[in-house]
Amino acid sequence: MGLLGILPALALLIWLAFRDWSVLLLAPAAGLLAAAAAQPLLAHWTQTFMGSGARLLAQFFPLFLLALIFIRAHCLFGDRRRSGLS
């Protein structure tokens, strides 16, 4: 990230924190502002995370499918009074 993206985001974060805004809400927004100012954000996220996310989904798909089948069977045939699912 370039310094030109980080400094305005940090200045905005400090200024709004002194105005009694919640830093827990401001910090992610300031981080996104700093990241967006330095590079094309959507292209970077797509290239970084989409390949890993697809690999994770392909690797664990049988487990997800099996859990879905068991949950559906429990909803259809299980004891609905105790589970809260109806």
N, C-alpha and C positions, 0 to 999 in steps of 0.2 A: 504494500500500500504506500502510496506517495504521501509525503509530508503535507502536501497541499490539500489532501483529503482529510487527514487526521486532525490538523490544527483547527479548522473551522468547526468540526464536529465536537472536539474537546471544548472549545470556547462556548459553543451553544450549550453543551452539557453543564458547564460550570455556571454560566449565566442563569439558566433555568433552575439549577439547583439552589442558587442563592435567592431565587424568587419563590422558594418553597414548593417546587414541583418534586414529585417522587422520583428519586434517582433510579429506583427499580423499574420504572416505566420508561425513563429517558435513556438509560444506558443502551438497551438494544436498538432503539431508534437512532441514537448517535453512532453506534457501531455500523448500522446499515448505511447511514449517510456517509461515513468515512469509507466504507467499502465501495459504495456506488460512485463516489467521486474519483476513485483511483482506477477502476477498470470496469468493463461491461459485466455487471453483476449476474444477470441471468445466464449468460454464456458460460461464465466461470462455474456457477453452481451446477449447470447441466453437465458440463464435462467432468466435474469432480465427483458428483454424487449420484448421477443417474446410472453409471456403469456399476458402481458398488451396490446400489439399491437393487438393480436388476439381478445381480449375482446372488445377493442375500435372499431375494424372493424365490429365485430358482432353486437355491439350495434348501430352503426351508418350506417349500410349497407342499410337499407331502405331509409335513407336520401340521401346517395350517389347515389343510384339507381334512386330516384326521380329527383335529380339534373341532372343526366345523361340523363334521358328521356326528361326533359325540354330543355336542351341544344341541344339535337339532333333535337327536334321538332322546335326549333328556327332556327337551321341551315337549316332545310329542308323547312319550311314554313314561316319563319320570314322575315323581311325586311333586306336583305343582303347588301343593299347599305349603310345603316346607321351603321350596327353593325361591318362591317369590316370582317365578317366571310363569306367566299365563298367556 
